[in-house]
Amino acid sequence: MDCIARLVILLIALLAAGCAATTPATDTTVAFVDPSDGAAPYSRTVRVGQTVYISGVLGSRDGRLVEGGIGPETDQALSNIESALADHGASLSNIVKCQVFLADIGEFQAMNDVYKARLQPPRPARTTVAVDLVAGARIEIDCIAALSETL
């Protein structure tokens, strides 16, 4: 087989793989925020195929921030994420990406200590930034989880 024929076969294979990779998922399930949570205008989680997107979660329980600062808030936020994942038959180990928003970047190490204890290796990719947060929260975390068993 000559070089041009091999190149054409390779291009066809690459195009076929690219088309398959960009085919939109048809298995879409949306879990809406319970109206008792304040009827927030977003979904708690959105599942598209084997991917679960978890909206920003605060360190709150029963509608109030837990007391004690960044450590307890981080722990509670991760517990809330764990609960959201359980709705999809998943756990913290399914998380592939987190975004952590801190009210004070000076609390990074205290947050990180709790985060490291709760998310075991291999840990997800993560971004951490300091921002103004709602309701006096010290932390907000959103995540993406993969349900595929091929991880």
C-alpha positions in Angstrom: 0.0 0.0 0.0 1.4 3.3 -1.0 1.9 6.3 1.3 -1.1 8.3 0.0 -3.5 5.3 0.5 -2.3 4.9 4.1 -2.8 8.6 4.7 -6.3 8.5 3.3 -7.2 5.5 5.5 -5.8 7.3 8.5 -7.7 10.5 7.8 -11.0 8.5 7.4 -10.3 6.7 10.7 -9.6 10.0 12.5 -12.7 11.7 11.1 -14.8 8.7 12.1 -13.4 8.8 15.7 -13.9 12.6 15.9 -17.5 12.3 14.8 -18.2 9.6 17.3 -16.6 11.6 20.1 -18.7 14.7 19.4 -22.1 12.9 19.1 -24.3 14.4 21.8 -25.5 12.2 24.6 -29.1 11.2 24.5 -29.4 10.0 28.1 -30.2 13.2 29.9 -31.7 13.3 33.4 -32.1 16.5 35.4 -32.7 16.4 39.1 -34.2 19.7 40.2 -33.7 21.5 43.5 -36.4 20.6 46.0 -38.8 23.6 46.4 -38.3 23.4 50.2 -34.6 24.4 49.5 -35.9 27.9 48.5 -36.9 27.1 45.0 -33.5 28.2 43.6 -33.6 28.9 39.9 -31.1 26.0 39.0 -30.9 22.3 39.3 -29.0 20.7 42.2 -27.5 18.2 39.7 -27.7 17.7 36.0 -26.8 14.3 34.5 -25.9 14.0 30.9 -25.0 10.5 29.9 -22.4 9.3 32.3 -21.5 12.8 33.6 -23.0 14.5 36.6 -22.7 18.3 37.1 -23.2 19.4 40.7 -24.1 23.0 41.3 -22.2 25.1 43.8 -22.7 23.7 47.3 -22.3 25.6 50.6 -21.4 24.2 54.0 -25.0 24.3 55.2 -27.3 21.9 56.9 -31.1 22.4 57.4 -30.9 25.8 55.5 -28.1 27.3 57.8 -24.4 27.4 57.5 -22.7 25.1 60.0 -20.8 26.8 62.8 -17.0 26.8 63.3 -15.6 28.4 60.2 -13.9 27.0 57.1 -13.1 23.5 58.4 -16.6 22.5 59.4 -18.1 24.3 56.3 -15.8 22.5 54.0 -16.6 19.2 55.6 -20.4 19.9 55.4 -20.1 21.1 51.7 -18.4 17.8 50.8 -21.1 15.9 52.7 -23.7 17.7 50.7 -21.9 16.9 47.5 -21.7 13.3 48.6 -25.5 13.3 49.1 -26.1 14.8 45.6 -23.8 12.1 44.1 -25.7 9.3 45.9 -28.8 10.4 44.0 -27.0 9.1 40.9 -25.5 6.0 42.5 -22.1 7.7 42.8 -19.7 8.8 45.5 -16.9 11.3 46.1 -14.5 8.9 44.3 -16.4 9.6 41.0 -15.5 13.3 41.0 -13.1 14.3 38.2 -13.1 18.1 38.6 -13.9 20.5 41.5 -14.0 24.3 41.6 -13.5 25.6 45.1 -14.5 29.2 45.9 -13.2 30.7 49.1 -14.3 33.9 50.8 -10.7 34.3 52.1 -7.7 32.8 50.3 -6.0 33.0 53.7 -8.1 30.0 54.7 -6.7 27.9 51.8 -4.7 25.5 54.0 -7.5 24.9 56.5 -9.8 24.1 53.6 -7.2 21.9 52.0 -6.6 19.9 55.1 -10.3 18.8 55.2 -10.4 18.4 51.4 -7.4 16.0 51.5 -9.0 14.0 54.3 -12.3 13.6 52.4 -11.1 13.1 48.8 -8.7 10.2 48.5 -6.1 9.7 45.8 -6.3 9.9 42.9 -7.9 13.3 43.7 -9.9 15.2 41.1 -8.5 18.1 39.1 -9.2 21.4 41.0 -9.3 25.1 40.7 -9.4 27.3 43.9 -10.2 31.0 43.8 -11.1 33.7 46.3 -14.5 35.5 45.7 -17.4 37.1 47.5 -19.9 34.4 48.5 -23.6 34.5 49.3 -25.1 34.2 52.8 -21.8 34.8 54.7 -20.4 31.4 53.5 -16.7 30.8 53.7 -16.7 28.2 50.9 -18.7 27.0 47.9 -17.8 23.9 45.8 -19.0 22.7 42.5 -18.0 19.4 40.9 -18.2 17.3 37.8 -18.4 13.5 38.3 -18.0 10.7 35.8 -20.1 7.6 36.3 -18.3 5.5 33.7 -16.6 2.5 35.1 -13.7 3.1 32.7 -12.0 5.6 34.9 
